[in-house]
Amino acid sequence: MTNTTGLGEAFQKLFGDRPRIYRAPGRVNLIGEHTDYNQGLVMPAAVDFSTLVAAGAREDRRLVVHSENFSETVELDLDELPDCGQRHWSDYPFGVAVELEHAGRRLRGANLLVRGEVPIGSGLSSSAAIEVATGFALLDLAGANIDRLELAKLCQRAENEFVGIRCGLMDQFISCFGKAGHALMVDCHVLDYKLLPLPDDLKLVVCNTMVRHELASSAYNVRRAECEEGVGLFRRQLPGVRSLRDVTARDLERFGGELSGVVLKRCRHVVTENARVLAAATALERKDLGSFGQLMRESHCSLRDDFEVSCEELDLMVELADKAGGVYGARMTGGGFGGCTINLVQSDSVESFKEVVARGYAEATGRQPEVYVCSAAQGAERVS
């Protein structure tokens, strides 16, 4: 799906020389939501929607970035680094440059032309895709070795510290380490992963509700703070607890009564979601897509009722998917409060699924959804 057509020529017209071209994919998370920043388990797959960065070195220490999507050019002086972003799309590439410099990676000035295929605001992590593609390009132009784990961590830090979104590592990790035809079960505590092959006759179908509720960004940080409050309580009772990954279902039963009702629900979601990811990995290894789909449904209910990050539009989209034929499972994916659902659909049922869901959603909401049929893709790479 990645389309580099005309990108080199557009770069040459804009900057006067031939570029190198890099890509980094977006991602969809099959199961394991809001667990990554709790050092838990997640199961993402890189998807064949990517951000492309055409890049060429400059003689000075300026970073000049042009976005095809926004038809805008911005500049950054690498010798006068800002402390934080400006709530602008350029925060993502600039934040990565800032964090690379802070980490001791002296960069060359560069011209960058960015083409984003990942739908913005859809929950497919366009932010991680531009971060990773930019970081890969800047390091390669500087002649530096590219350690993918270090790159993922630096891109996460850029989003945390420069952009101001307290995301976990999952999005940047899968953008770096994705493998075609596979999902990855990622352990966010030890930063290791297990490859899980996806059946050839299975499609990852992403349905975009086309809504993004205003509280999405602020609520994300609130949920993270609520999880940290829970960790503080459990740590007083169990000194070995460092994150909700260390809390078991039995611990919840024993000490959950000391939490406020809201914090208890947040913790319960994370603890049960980690268990669902483990069960889902086993189901996938056994090619038991029926069980996998049921775990997806349970995940959505937990996100709706305990973590409270779903919304009417996402719930409707899941209900419509459950009524369509050839669907193994459906759930919201991403931060929530709008965005997308992920659906595991038999390949020969994809067209009928798209028709049923799109028609039902449009009739109920008056909005026409976007439906993306995806395959699991390779992680970040230089493509020319």
LOZASE-567825 format. One record per residue (C-alpha): residue in one letter; z, x, y. Coordinates in steps of 0.1 Angstrom, whole numbers, plus 5000, padded with zeros to 4 digits. Each point is the difference from the previous one (the first is absolute). Layout:
BEGIN
aZXY ...
END
This chain:
BEGIN
m500050005000 t500550305023 n497150025024 t499350335017 t496549895012 g499350125035 l503550145005 g498850365002 e497149915023 a502449805023 f502450305001 q497150235009 k498849775028 l503649975014 f501150364996 g496950214995 d500550164966 r500149914963 p503449894986 r501950024968 i500949654987 y503349904984 r501249674986 a503449864990 p500449664983 g502149705009 r502249864973 v501149684983 n503449984984 l500049814967 i503749974997 g503150175015 e500349885036 h502550135026 t501450244973 d498450325012 y502350065029 n502949924977 q498850294977 g499049754974 l496949944979 v496649885011 m496649944984 p497250055025 a496350064995 a497750175025 v497149765008 d496450065009 f500449925036 s500550335019 t500450165034 l497350265007 v500650295024 a497050225011 a501550325014 g498950325017 a501950295015 r500450065037 e500550335018 d503049875020 r503249834988 r499049645008 l499849724975 v497249755010 v499949694979 h497449725002 s500549684981 e496949804989 n502249704994 f501550005035 s497050165019 e502550235017 t500550375005 v503550165004 e501250365004 l503150204993 d500950355011 l501550174970 d502050235023 e501749715018 l501149774972 p501549665009 d503349894985 c498949654989 g497149774998 q498749755026 r499549694977 h496350084997 w497750074971 s499950375009 d503750034991 y499150034964 p497650305002 f502050165028 g503349954982 v498750194970 a498850295023 v503450015016 e501950014967 l497750274986 e500650215030 h503849944998 a499850114963 g498650345011 r496349924992 r498250145030 l496949785004 r496650075015 g498749775026 a497649744985 n497649725007 l500549704977 l497949694995 v501949734981 r498549714981 g502549764984 e498949784971 v503649894992 p500549665017 i502650055027 g503149794997 s499149894965 g502850174981 l497650254984 s501550295020 s497450095025 s502750215017 a500650234970 a496250044995 i499450125035 e503150224998 v499050174968 a496350045008 t501050155034 g502550244985 f497650114972 a497350075026 l502350195025 l501450224972 d496650074985 l498650105035 a502950235005 g499450174967 a503449894987 n500949924964 i500449634994 d503049914980 r499649634994 l503749924997 e500850195032 l497149825018 a501349664988 k503550085013 l498750125034 c497949695004 q503049784991 r502150195026 a497349945026 e500249634994 n503850015000 e500650235029 f496949985022 v498849644994 g503549864995 i499449814967 r502650094974 c497749984971 g500650154966 l497750264984 m498049784977 d497049945022 q499450365009 f500850114964 i497449784983 s497450095027 c500550364990 f500449974962 g498049694991 k497850024969 a496949794993 g500649734973 h503750045001 a503249865016 l502950255005 m503649924992 v501750215027 d503650104999 c500950035037 h503350184991 v498550314983 l496549955014 d498350014967 y497549754985 k498549874968 l496449904996 l499349654987 p496449924991 l498749675011 p497749804977 d496350025008 d499649625000 l502849965027 k499449975037 l502650045028 v499349725023 v501750005034 c500249685020 n500650045037 t501949705016 m498650115034 v503549965015 r502550255012 h503249855013 e501650165030 l503350104983 a498250224974 s500750345015 s503549945012 a501049824968 y498950294979 n502550235018 v502749734997 r499549974962 r500350384997 a503349995020 e501349724978 c499350214969 e501850295015 e503049785007 g500049914964 v499950374990 g503050075022 l502149734982 f499050124965 r500650365009 r503749915009 q500449864965 l497750244982 p499950355016 g496850104981 v497949735017 r497550155025 s497549725001 l499549664984 r498150184973 d503450104987 v501449644999 t499749814967 a500149634993 r503550044987 d501050175033 l498649705018 e502149774979 r503250205004 f499950085037 g497449765015 g502749765011 e501050255027 l496649985017 s499049745025 g497749744985 v496950145017 v500650364990 l500849904964 k496649834998 r498250305014 c501750234974 r499449754972 h496350015007 v499850384999 v502050044968 t498049734982 e496750125013 n500650354986 a500649844966 r496849805004 v497950315007 l501350164968 a499249694980 a496649985016 a499150364991 t500949924964 a497949685001 l497050195014 e500350284974 r499949724973 k497149835018 d502249695002 l498749865033 g501649664994 s503550165002 f498950215029 g498949695019 q503349834994 l501850305015 m497749975030 r501149645005 e503650094996 s499550275026 h498549765025 c502949754995 s502550285007 l498150115031 r499949645012 d503649904992 d502150325000 f498250245023 e498649725021 v496850175011 s497549754988 c498649715021 e498349664995 e496650154999 l500850274974 d501849744978 l497049775003 m497650284990 v502150074969 e500149644990 l496349975003 a499550314979 d502249864973 k497849694997 a496750214997 g498650104967 g500050364987 v503050115021 y502750204983 g502450025029 a500349975038 r502550115026 m500350105036 t499550375006 g501050225029 g502749955026 g499749625002 f500049735027 g496249974995 g497550244988 c498849984964 t500649904964 i498950214970 n498549824971 l499150144965 v496849824991 q497750024970 s496750155012 d497949704988 s502349765019 v499950175034 e497349795016 s501649674990 f503450135011 k498750095034 e498549665005 v503149804988 v502550205021 a497850035032 r499349625000 g503549904993 y501550235026 a497549905027 e500649634993 a503850045002 t500150235030 g496849985019 r499650384996 q497350174980 p501550274979 e498450334993 v499950104963 y499550364990 v499050094964 c501450354993 s500050264974 a502550284996 a498750315019 q500550375003 g502450155025 a499250205031 e497150254999 r497450185020 v496749824993 s497550235018 
END
